[in-house]
Amino acid sequence: MNRISIIIFAALATVCPGQVTFEDIKKSPNADWLTVAGDYQGKRHSPLTQINTANVANMVPKWVYHVPRASGLRTNPIVYDGVMYITNTNEIRALDAASGRLIWAYKDTRAKKEAVNRGAAVYGDRVYFVTADVYLVALDRRTGSVLWQHKYGNIEEGAFASAAPFVVRDKIMVGVAGGDTGMRGYIAALSSSTGEELWRTYTVPAKGEKGSESWGKYVEYGGAGTWLSGTYDPDTNTLYWTTGNPWPDFFGGDRGGDNLYSCSLLAIDADTGKMKWYFQFTPHDVHDWDAQAWPVLLDLPIDGKPRKLVVHANRNGFFYILDRTTGEFIKAEKLVDKLDWATGVDAKGRPIEVPGKDPTPSGNLVCPGVRGATNWMSPSFNPATGLLYVVTLEQCDIFTSSSKTPEPKKSFSGGGAGTKPKDLGQFILRALDPKTGKRVWEYPFTGPAESWSGTVSTAGGVVFVGDDDGQLVGIDAKNGKHLWHFNVGEGMLASPITYSVNGKQFVAIASSTAVFSFGLHEPMKAVPMPKITVQ
Amino acid sequence: MPLLAQHEKEGEESKNPAIGDPKAIDAGGKLFAGGCAACHGADGQGGRGPNLRMRVFWHAVDPPTIFKAVQKGVGAGMPASNLPEDQAWQVVAFVVSMTSPAIETTVNGDVENGRAVFSGKGGCTGCHSINNQGGKMGPDLSNIASVKPALAIRDAILDPDGDGADGYHAVSVTLRNGKSLKGVARNRSNYSLQLQDRQGNLHLINMADVAEMTLGKGSPMPKDYGSKLSTKEVDDLVAYLAKQSLRPFVPSKK
């Protein structure tokens, strides 16, 4: 780039169309889908109405993109200006969102680790994703040129990366996975222009810091990974981020105490990284019940008073309602019926535990199972129905503990969990009243109980969800009635999105190996061949 | 997508110490010139025997398989070399070096002069970026040494479309609304065209909207670098590009 064009570019940078701004992300989703959850609040609700309860029966596949060598895709697509960005292990691809044709692809062939990848982020003229060995990579989102990459963690210390980066103003929020093998989790804010680290907030205190007394040994390997992106309240500039399990997962004997801030929701100032408050769902977890499920930010009345809430369906089996300004516990409700490790929660939201539910060397049947009552599958909220749509799992597992001396970074998790034969469990889509946690309707899935797909809500009144049997399903948001389905032919481990290009609405989802996009049936118009000259 | 298809796996399997060792590669090169080049070409470009640098081989053939071929031959076409084991491994090391990402190999040339050729006489920055500096229409070269062997980089300079121009075919279109666009086809079919213009802007086009389309011969990259640049300048340019890796190369401990 010569000097003149640099000056022109700089002059245009703030007004140039085609630049994704903070304001754009605040307004998402609309035709575009700009964050993993579509919006900042985790509602995953699109205002698009072209596809609706009256016509969704006419929805047909518009294109399929088979991601080369993919297996178990976790990517939540991002769509901006007709381009869809999808990720896989150490790679990112840009697709024409109307035709499904590949525009460009980039793979870091020298990454030192492989892991799933949950999606990309867009800001300015850039698209960002993380490599498994903990680099944030910034690319020109039009050309796929790599602009820079920045290492923000060490696989040697047990961390790896899989979550979609999360853009807040000019910062890129990133987290780390690896809590099952002994590491120290954190959330970091990196500069969107250089990758420079601006702040880092650890999810496990250092020895001697407040909260470190809640650990016995191993505080330095406490885990509490941050492997799912969070949500954000622009009004208060607060991030809401969930944390994973303490380490070793299934043996708590050496880490007496609550093990802060594992299995928690953290409210964090986006400018400084300072923790405003925390709420721990599962103190001293021994069942690998990461709190990694989306905290959804809703403004709803509780007991007749308008409240700013954060609601959270947790792996431990409870659905929580908190005040998101103060972190005050408001109420909790059972998310699933198969829940036997606690009888309920007390006035402060702490579980009232049933004795004898820890893993044992010979195995102990506990409900929910290790995958939890829900997991990374996205919930969604429709303001018109007032309902929150959550994929839940009714299942128990046999939890075992190991008496081996824990060894960090050696794939040691202190035991394990396995499904009881003939008790595979069942996934059920539930519509909850988020003010109470009470179930309004439910849609049970048949299948092998291997589902990991979540939901997207639309103003057209249709909730889309990947079911447990390889079908993308459209369900009436009001009453849970089936409206439409399509067999994608394999399991889905990511959640659907919806977007629009040139006035046409699409619904897309990544299956295990491909990305599917659907729209309303239109009779195909013949494409006249242009006059083609080959030089 | 040429940038991608090449080096998907980290192949660390059964490495002989000769692999990646400059001395062994050098010795293997001499053995190759004496015994293999007659059929495989002096630079492994092929002849009576197969091209050893073709992308299809870059991971399909692992060192033990090459070793077996060198020692024992292949079918009726390739005779056994009867080389002692250490020398056979030297040949393998040379063949692997021809197909290893440039950053992992030793490339002769003046890197600094290559940088000057890249942004000066070569005019490469008009279309190519390295670390966000340069043009937007051609492939980004920030990481080229991690995905292409040095010989393939040289090939791409001297014979830009020798490997096809996938993703960068020169194209210009006149739309039915009268608008004209020019650039490269990042992808195209009978029904859609993903055109990138010189500024890097994307134009996602429905072919039903295209009245006329002109396809260039391959990519817009000049085809005359072989005559425009001296041999030394090409060597230096290759040496410079052979350093463009987003990650440093750390040789494994022998």
Chai-1 contact restraints between the chains, C-beta under 6 A:
chainA,res_idxA,chainB,res_idxB,connection_type,confidence,min_distance_angstrom,max_distance_angstrom,comment,restraint_id
A,G82,B,L204,contact,1.0,0.0,6.0,A-B,restraint_1
A,D96,B,Q194,contact,1.0,0.0,6.0,A-B,restraint_2
A,D96,B,L204,contact,1.0,0.0,6.0,A-B,restraint_3
A,S99,B,S192,contact,1.0,0.0,6.0,A-B,restraint_4
A,R101,B,N187,contact,1.0,0.0,6.0,A-B,restraint_5
A,R101,B,S192,contact,1.0,0.0,6.0,A-B,restraint_6
A,R101,B,Q194,contact,1.0,0.0,6.0,A-B,restraint_7
A,L102,B,N187,contact,1.0,0.0,6.0,A-B,restraint_8
A,I103,B,R186,contact,1.0,0.0,6.0,A-B,restraint_9
A,I103,B,Q194,contact,1.0,0.0,6.0,A-B,restraint_10
A,A105,B,M1,contact,1.0,0.0,6.0,A-B,restraint_11
A,A105,B,L4,contact,1.0,0.0,6.0,A-B,restraint_12
A,K107,B,L4,contact,1.0,0.0,6.0,A-B,restraint_13
A,T109,B,H7,contact,1.0,0.0,6.0,A-B,restraint_14
A,T109,B,S146,contact,1.0,0.0,6.0,A-B,restraint_15
A,T109,B,V147,contact,1.0,0.0,6.0,A-B,restraint_16
A,R110,B,S146,contact,1.0,0.0,6.0,A-B,restraint_17
A,R110,B,R247,contact,1.0,0.0,6.0,A-B,restraint_18
A,R142,B,G200,contact,1.0,0.0,6.0,A-B,restraint_19
A,R142,B,L202,contact,1.0,0.0,6.0,A-B,restraint_20
A,T143,B,K136,contact,1.0,0.0,6.0,A-B,restraint_21
A,T143,B,G200,contact,1.0,0.0,6.0,A-B,restraint_22
A,S145,B,S129,contact,1.0,0.0,6.0,A-B,restraint_23
A,S145,B,D140,contact,1.0,0.0,6.0,A-B,restraint_24
A,V146,B,D140,contact,1.0,0.0,6.0,A-B,restraint_25
A,V146,B,S142,contact,1.0,0.0,6.0,A-B,restraint_26
A,L147,B,N132,contact,1.0,0.0,6.0,A-B,restraint_27
A,Q149,B,L246,contact,1.0,0.0,6.0,A-B,restraint_28
A,V527,B,Y191,contact,1.0,0.0,6.0,A-B,restraint_29
A,V527,B,M207,contact,1.0,0.0,6.0,A-B,restraint_30
A,V527,B,A208,contact,1.0,0.0,6.0,A-B,restraint_31
A,P530,B,V210,contact,1.0,0.0,6.0,A-B,restraint_32
A,P530,B,A211,contact,1.0,0.0,6.0,A-B,restraint_33
A,P530,B,E212,contact,1.0,0.0,6.0,A-B,restraint_34
A,P530,B,M213,contact,1.0,0.0,6.0,A-B,restraint_35
A,K531,B,E212,contact,1.0,0.0,6.0,A-B,restraint_36
A,I532,B,M213,contact,1.0,0.0,6.0,A-B,restraint_37
A,T533,B,T214,contact,1.0,0.0,6.0,A-B,restraint_38
A,V534,B,L215,contact,1.0,0.0,6.0,A-B,restraint_39
A,Q535,B,G216,contact,1.0,0.0,6.0,A-B,restraint_40
A,Q535,B,K217,contact,1.0,0.0,6.0,A-B,restraint_41
